[in-house]
C-alpha cells in the first residue's frame, strides 16, 4: 500500500478517535461548550495540603509556586469550580447543569492555584476534558496530567514519577526533572528541553517528538522508531529507527506519523 494511503488512513482513524473521545468526556456530565453567560471571579486562602485532585469538564488549570496556599478563579455561569481540603487533599471538581441549550458561546473557566515555594507535594492529579494545564516551579512525588483537548506545559518542576497525556494538543516541558516518566499524545507535538529523567517512554500518534536531555545518555538503552518520519540523534540522521544498548536507564520513543529528534 502506498505511503500516502497509509497517511490518509491513520489521519482519519486518529481524528475520529480524538473527536469521539473528546465529545464523550465533555458531554458525559451534560456540560460542554455551553454556558449561561456571565462571568464570576473568586479567590480564597486554603488550608495546607500535599495531594491535589482536579477533575473538570472545561477548565484551564495553572499551578505555580508562591508564598501561600491560595486559589483564584474566573468562570462563566454553569462552570463553577467546587473545592474542598480534607485530610491533606485538595479536591477540585466542576458544577455543571444538565439543561443546556445547544450552541457555542464564550463560556470559560480558568483556575490558578498557588503552592508555597519549596513545598514537596505527595501527588498531583489533574484531568480536564477541555482546557490547558500549566505547572511551574512545582515539586511532587507523583504527577499525572491528562487533557483530552488542550496543552500540557511544565517549567522548572521536579517529580519522582510523571505521566503526561493529551489527546489533541501539545506537551511542552522545560528545565524539569521528570523522574520515571511516560508521555502520550494522539495528535500534537511533544517537546522536552533541558530536562532530566530516569526511564522515559514517549508515544505520539500524529506529531513529532523533540527531546533535549540535560544528562549523559551514553549508558542508556535507547529505542527510537518513526513509522512515517525520520530519526535524528545528536543532529545525525539515523533513518527511521535507532537502537543503543545500555544499563543506566531506558528511553523509548515511538511515533506513528512524525519525526524524532534526540540531543544530549
N, C-alpha and C positions, 0 to 999 in steps of 0.2 A: 504493500500500500504506500502511496506517495506521502512524502513528509507533510505537504500542505493539507492532505486529507486528515492525517493524524492530528494536526494542529487544530483543524476545524472541529473534529470530534471532541477533543479534550476541552476546547473552549466552550462548546455547547453544554457538555456534561457539567463542567465546573460552574458555569453561570446558573444553570438550573438548580444545582445543589445549594449554592450560596443563597440564591434568591428564595428558594423554598425554606431553607433553614432560618434565614432572617425573618421571613414573614411568620413562621411558626413561633419563634421566640418573642417577636414583638407583639403579636396579636393573641397569644395564648391566654393572657390575663385580661383581654378585652381592651387593651390600650395600645395604641401605636403612635402614628404621627399626628394624632388628632387630639386637640385640647379644647378648652372652653374659652380661651382668650384671657388676657390679663396677666400681669407678672408680679410676683411677690418676692421680696428679699427677706432673709432671716439669718441670724447668726447666734452662736451660743458658745460659752465656755463648756468644756467637757471634763468629766472625771478621767483620771488616768486609766489607760488600757494598754494591753500588749498584744491583743488579737483583733483583727478587723475583718468583718464580713460585709460585703456590699453585693446586693442583688437588685438590679434596676432594669426597667424597660427602656427608658430613654433618658440618658444622663451622661454628661461629661464629668469625669471624676479627676480631680487633681489632688495629689497628696505630696506635701512638701514639708521640709524641716523648718521649724520656727522656734518661738520662745515658750509656747504653751500648747496644751491640747485645746484645739479650737475648731469650730465648724462654721462655715458660711455657705449660703446657697441662694440661688435665684431661680425661680421656677414659674412656669405657666400653670394656671388653674388646671387641676386634674393630674399634675405630676409632682405633687408634694412629697418630699422625702420624709420618711418616718425613721427615727433613730433612737437607740437605747444603749446605755452602757450597763452591763450586768456581768458580774463575776470576771471582770477584767477583759470583757469582749465588747467591742462596739459593733452593733448590728445596724446596718442601714438598708431600708427597703423603700419601695415607692408605692404610694397610694395610686390607684387607678380606678377609673369609672367604667362601668360596663356600657352605659347608654351613650355611645358616641355616634355622631353623625359622620358619614363618610365625607372626606375632604381633607385637604392638606392646608395647614396654616403655619403660623410662626411659633408653634409650641416649642418650648425649650426647657431644659433643666441643667444647671451647672452647679457642681458642689466642690468646694475646696476644703480640704482637711489639713490642719496643721498639727504636726507632731514635734515635741521638743527635740532640739538637736542632741545627738549622742544617745538617743533612746533606742535600745535594741528591741525591736518587735519580735514576738514569737511567730506570728503568721499573718500574712496579708492575702486576702482572697477577694478579688473584685470581678464581678460578672456583669456585663451590660449587653443588652440586646442591640442597642443603638447608641453610640457615643464614644468619645475618645477617653483614653486612660493615660494619665501622666503622673510619673513619680520622679521626685528629685531630692537627693540627699537623705534617702531612707535606707535603714538597715533592718534586716529581718532574717530569722532562721529559714522561713519558707515564704515564697511569694508566688501566687498563682493569679494570672490576669487573663481574662477572656473578654473579647469584644466581637460580637457577631458582625457588626458593621461599624468600623471605626479604627482609629490608630492607637497603638501602644507605644508610648515614648518614655524612656528611662534615662536619667542622667545622674551620675555620681551616687549610685546606690551600691549596696553590698548585701548579698544573700548567700546562705549556705546551699539552698536549693531554689530553683526558679522554673516556672512553667508559663510561657507566654504564647497566647493563641489569638489569631484574628481570622475571621472567615473572609472578610473583604476590607482591606486596609493595609497599613504599613506598620512594621515593627522597627523601631529605631532605638538603639541602645548606645550610650556613650559613657566612657570613663566609669565603668561599672564592673564590679566583681560578681559574676553570676553564680558561682559555685557549680554544683551539678545541675545542668540546665537542659531544658527541652523547649523547642520553638516550632510552631506550626502556623502556616499561612496558606489559605486556599487561593487567594488572589491578591497579590500585592508584594512589595519589596520587603526584604529583611536586611538590615544593615547594623553591624556591630563595629564600633570604632573605639580603639584603645581600651579594649575590655579584656578581662581575665576570666578563666573558667576552669572547672575540673573536667568532668566528662560533659560533652556537648553534642546534642542531636538536633539537627535542623531539617525540617521538611517543608518544601514550598511547591504547591501545585502549579501556580501560574505567577511567576515573578522571579527576579534574580536575588541572589544572596551574596552579600559582601561581608567578610569577616576580617577585621584588623585586630589581631591578637597582640596584647601588650605583655607577651610572655614567649618563652622559647618553646617551640613545638617539635624540636628535632627528635625527642624521645616519645612522641605520641603515636598511637595507632590511628591513622587518618584514612578515611574512605570518603571520596568525593565522586558524585555521579550526576551529570546533567543529561537527561534523556533527550531533550531538544534544546541544546545550548552548548556552551563551551566552559572549560575549566581552566583557570589560571592560578598558579601558586607562585607567590613572590614575583609577579609580573612575567612569569614564564608560562607559555601555552602548554597544556597537558592533554589536549583533545577533549574528549567528553568524560573521561574517567581518570582518577588518580588514587593510588594506594601507597601507603607508607606504614611499615611495621614499627611497633614500639610498645613499651610497657608503662610509660608515665601517665597515660590517660587515653581517652578515646574521643575522637572528633569525627562525626558522621554528618555529611550534608548531602541531601538528595533533592533535586528539582525535576519536575516533570516537563516544564517549559520555562526555561530561564537559565541564565549563566551563573557560574560560581566564581568568586574572586576571594582568594585567601592570601593574606600577608601576615608575616610575623618576623 
